[in-house]
Amino acid sequence: MKVVLDTNIIVSALNFSGNERRVLDLARRGSYDLYLSLFILQEVSGVLARKFRWDEQRTMQAIRMLRSVATILEPQRRPSVIQRNEADNRILE
């Protein structure tokens, strides 16, 4: 199974216990193939620093972990399906 997790799921998984963390833990155990883009990693990094006050070292550690378990893709198409939130289009890529 191939899965793309959006920023909210990843940030929740990194900050709280619950279903989101279980989903990320399954990726870490290789239960499914996780796919992310550089955009998603950058957005996660920004949210962790801005909203959760993570320091740079902790943030980079989380990004390294995500990169180690995910396949990082560079999308070839840029859909514009969601008019009110361009960032959501980047997730659809």
C-alpha positions in Angstrom: 0.0 0.0 0.0 1.3 3.5 -0.9 0.3 6.3 1.4 0.8 10.1 1.5 0.3 11.7 4.9 -0.6 15.4 5.0 1.1 17.9 7.2 -1.7 17.8 9.9 -1.4 14.0 10.4 2.4 14.1 10.6 2.5 17.1 13.0 -0.2 15.4 15.2 1.8 12.1 15.1 4.9 13.9 16.3 3.2 15.8 19.1 0.5 13.6 20.5 -0.3 10.0 21.1 -3.3 8.6 19.2 -4.3 7.3 15.8 -2.0 9.6 13.9 1.0 8.4 15.8 -0.1 4.8 15.2 -0.3 5.5 11.5 3.2 7.0 11.4 4.6 4.1 13.5 3.2 1.7 10.9 5.2 3.5 8.3 8.3 3.3 10.5 7.8 -0.4 10.8 7.4 -0.8 7.0 3.7 -1.8 7.1 3.1 0.5 4.1 5.1 2.6 1.7 5.1 6.3 2.8 5.5 8.9 0.1 6.3 12.6 0.8 7.4 15.6 -1.1 9.9 18.3 -0.2 6.9 20.7 0.1 5.4 18.5 2.8 8.7 18.2 4.7 9.1 22.0 4.5 5.6 22.6 5.7 6.0 20.1 8.6 9.2 21.8 9.6 7.6 25.3 9.6 4.6 24.2 11.6 6.7 22.4 14.2 8.8 25.5 14.7 6.1 28.1 14.5 3.1 26.5 16.2 4.8 24.0 18.6 8.0 26.0 19.3 10.3 23.1 18.4 13.9 24.1 18.3 15.9 23.6 15.1 17.7 20.5 16.3 14.5 18.7 17.3 12.8 19.7 14.1 15.7 18.5 11.9 15.8 15.2 13.8 12.1 14.7 13.0 12.6 15.6 9.3 15.6 13.2 9.1 13.4 10.4 10.6 10.6 11.1 8.0 13.2 11.1 5.1 14.5 7.8 6.3 11.1 6.1 6.2 9.6 7.8 3.2 10.2 7.9 -0.5 10.7 11.6 -1.4 9.0 12.5 -4.6 9.3 15.6 -6.8 5.9 15.9 -8.3 5.7 16.4 -12.1 2.2 17.9 -12.2 0.8 20.8 -10.3 -2.9 20.3 -10.0 -5.1 23.3 -9.0 -8.2 21.5 -7.7 -8.7 23.3 -4.4 -9.3 27.0 -5.0 -9.3 28.3 -1.4 -6.1 26.6 -0.2 -3.1 26.3 -2.6 -1.1 24.3 0.0 -3.7 21.5 -0.2 -3.0 21.3 -4.0 0.6 20.6 -3.1 -0.5 17.6 -1.0 -2.5 16.3 -4.0 0.6 16.5 -6.2 
